[in-house]
Amino acid sequence: MADDLMKRVAILGSTGSVGRQTLDVVRSFPEHLSVVGLAGWSNSELLEAQIGEFNPKITWSRGLSEETQNVSDGLEEMATHPDVDVVVVATTGFSSLSPTLAALRLGKTVALASKEAVVMAGSIIQREIQSGGKLFPVDSEPSAIWQCLQGESSEVSGLTLTASGGAFRDRSLDQLDDVTPEEALAHPTWQMGAKITVDSATLMNKAFEIIEARWLFGVDWDRIQAVIHPQSIVHSFVEFHDGSVKAQLAFPDMRLPIQYALMYPERISGGFAERMEIEKLGSLEFYPLDDTKYPCYREGLKAARLGGTYPAALCGADDVAVELFLGGKISFLAISELVKRVLVEHKSGDETSLEDIVSVGNWARIRAHELAGI
Ligand SMILES: NC(=O)c1ccc[n+]([C@@H]2O[C@H](COP(=O)([O-])OP(=O)(O)OC[C@H]3O[C@@H](n4cnc5c(N)ncnc54)[C@H](OP(=O)(O)O)[C@@H]3O)[C@@H](O)[C@H]2O)c1
């Protein structure tokens, strides 16, 4: 990487799991990355500490004191600020959509962790990418596909994403009724925020990633699948028409895909990736994903194939269902039931505008609360 190349980075969601790991990457490469924007939400104490360390030009959060907050209109304004080259979008849920689109429309590079933006508005985001917006995936499985596609110009014949199987991989569905949020949050291989960890236990997260892969890489639904891979070392496979299959491997650590997206197109040494001694890896296992064990995964893919505003309804309903489960208000198995009930009530046309997507997402949140009686 050229020594004089400095990328100016804004991090939306800097107080979260991906946001904090992005700052680890920035700390490792001060000669290539500088922080110009930091945005959090409720954790003002951590945000103020980050501001003290990185001294960014622009800052925003719901709870920041007035003297330290200097962008009033929030995430979208930060994402489009003229001093920002790369916007890392790592906020939960709906909040990721408008800043992602705003940055893409201005031709900025978006390093996207928040897959919900693509799940809700995949076709709109795809159009922005085709019109010149640059979106680099930060999620490890889509990042693996992106890495495998480098230097390839022919169409792929199939994508296979791996899934650890989450906290309850070795239990049957009827053993899950009384599992607690603490048990669901004990992910076997990844350290992540609460929402995505529960989505990993229900495998809704894998449905979201398949939807993300479909829109980012333009591959039909029938050519994308997921398999269970308990070790989380192979992150995805890409199969080409000549029968050749490429895979990307790394120990589970989000800082590697974050670093790849921030440094792209360069690979750079000195990051966090633990060196892989292939001879010590032992056996890597892959199993078919039994979707009868994962009703959220089935609902997610069903909504994706229906298209229109169904994925927005899916995201809204899942957001609320997971929130209610984490708050001890509904059971683990009620997550998929609630999502299903919202989707059954929803009706969508084929063409959707951004306004439709936002309004359906909000409707699904309200309806999920009503159906849960909370
Ligand atoms: N963690 C991972 O390893 C991982 C991997 C792949 C993809 N992702 C995706 O990356 C995104 C973030 O995940 P995470 O695990 O980092 O989540 P997290 O730890 O819960 O962090 C979420 C971040 O978003 C902020 N936030 C919450 N609600 C917000 C709102 N309404 N408006 C604006 N900001 C808000 C939070 O601020 P406060 O903390 O200040 O409240 C925090 O900075 C998710 O979409 C997830 O699916 C995560």
PDBQT file of the ligand as one rigid body, heavy atoms in Angstrom, charges set to zero:
ROOT
HETATM    1  N1  LIG A 401     -20.659  -8.450  15.750  1.00  0.00    +0.000 N 
HETATM    2  C1  LIG A 401     -20.287  -9.127  14.685  1.00  0.00    +0.000 C 
HETATM    3  O1  LIG A 401     -19.342  -9.913  14.758  1.00  0.00    +0.000 OA
HETATM    4  C2  LIG A 401     -21.014  -8.950  13.379  1.00  0.00    +0.000 A 
HETATM    5  C3  LIG A 401     -20.617  -9.737  12.290  1.00  0.00    +0.000 A 
HETATM    6  C4  LIG A 401     -21.227  -9.524  11.071  1.00  0.00    +0.000 A 
HETATM    7  C5  LIG A 401     -22.238  -8.595  10.922  1.00  0.00    +0.000 A 
HETATM    8  N2  LIG A 401     -22.625  -7.873  11.999  1.00  0.00    +0.000 N 
HETATM    9  C6  LIG A 401     -23.714  -6.895  11.826  1.00  0.00    +0.000 C 
HETATM   10  O2  LIG A 401     -23.220  -5.601  12.209  1.00  0.00    +0.000 OA
HETATM   11  C7  LIG A 401     -24.259  -4.835  12.820  1.00  0.00    +0.000 C 
HETATM   12  C8  LIG A 401     -23.800  -4.426  14.212  1.00  0.00    +0.000 C 
HETATM   13  O3  LIG A 401     -23.591  -5.596  14.975  1.00  0.00    +0.000 OA
HETATM   14  P1  LIG A 401     -22.876  -5.566  16.389  1.00  0.00    +0.000 P 
HETATM   15  O4  LIG A 401     -22.709  -6.981  16.788  1.00  0.00    +0.000 OA
HETATM   16  O5  LIG A 401     -21.690  -4.663  16.327  1.00  0.00    +0.000 OA
HETATM   17  O6  LIG A 401     -24.042  -4.900  17.258  1.00  0.00    +0.000 OA
HETATM   18  P2  LIG A 401     -23.932  -4.182  18.681  1.00  0.00    +0.000 P 
HETATM   19  O7  LIG A 401     -22.737  -4.647  19.422  1.00  0.00    +0.000 OA
HETATM   20  O8  LIG A 401     -25.265  -4.337  19.306  1.00  0.00    +0.000 OA
HETATM   21  O9  LIG A 401     -23.694  -2.648  18.288  1.00  0.00    +0.000 OA
HETATM   22  C9  LIG A 401     -24.684  -1.896  17.637  1.00  0.00    +0.000 C 
HETATM   23  C10 LIG A 401     -24.203  -0.468  17.434  1.00  0.00    +0.000 C 
HETATM   24  O10 LIG A 401     -25.290   0.290  16.883  1.00  0.00    +0.000 OA
HETATM   25  C11 LIG A 401     -25.644   1.368  17.785  1.00  0.00    +0.000 C 
HETATM   26  N3  LIG A 401     -27.108   1.499  17.739  1.00  0.00    +0.000 N 
HETATM   27  C12 LIG A 401     -28.033   0.731  18.359  1.00  0.00    +0.000 A 
HETATM   28  N4  LIG A 401     -29.285   1.164  18.048  1.00  0.00    +0.000 NA
HETATM   29  C13 LIG A 401     -29.129   2.226  17.218  1.00  0.00    +0.000 A 
HETATM   30  C14 LIG A 401     -30.036   3.120  16.561  1.00  0.00    +0.000 A 
HETATM   31  N5  LIG A 401     -31.354   3.002  16.686  1.00  0.00    +0.000 N 
HETATM   32  N6  LIG A 401     -29.522   4.101  15.781  1.00  0.00    +0.000 NA
HETATM   33  C15 LIG A 401     -28.183   4.244  15.631  1.00  0.00    +0.000 A 
HETATM   34  N7  LIG A 401     -27.266   3.430  16.228  1.00  0.00    +0.000 NA
HETATM   35  C16 LIG A 401     -27.742   2.439  16.998  1.00  0.00    +0.000 A 
HETATM   36  C17 LIG A 401     -25.121   0.933  19.143  1.00  0.00    +0.000 C 
HETATM   37  O11 LIG A 401     -24.879   2.077  19.967  1.00  0.00    +0.000 OA
HETATM   38  P3  LIG A 401     -24.818   1.978  21.589  1.00  0.00    +0.000 P 
HETATM   39  O12 LIG A 401     -24.026   0.755  21.905  1.00  0.00    +0.000 OA
HETATM   40  O13 LIG A 401     -24.107   3.265  21.953  1.00  0.00    +0.000 OA
HETATM   41  O14 LIG A 401     -26.219   1.928  22.075  1.00  0.00    +0.000 OA
HETATM   42  C18 LIG A 401     -23.821   0.235  18.741  1.00  0.00    +0.000 C 
HETATM   43  O15 LIG A 401     -22.822   1.176  18.460  1.00  0.00    +0.000 OA
HETATM   44  C19 LIG A 401     -25.508  -5.730  12.834  1.00  0.00    +0.000 C 
HETATM   45  O16 LIG A 401     -26.279  -5.445  11.711  1.00  0.00    +0.000 OA
HETATM   46  C20 LIG A 401     -24.934  -7.137  12.708  1.00  0.00    +0.000 C 
HETATM   47  O17 LIG A 401     -25.831  -8.031  12.086  1.00  0.00    +0.000 OA
HETATM   48  C21 LIG A 401     -22.043  -8.019  13.214  1.00  0.00    +0.000 A 
ENDROOT
TORSDOF 0
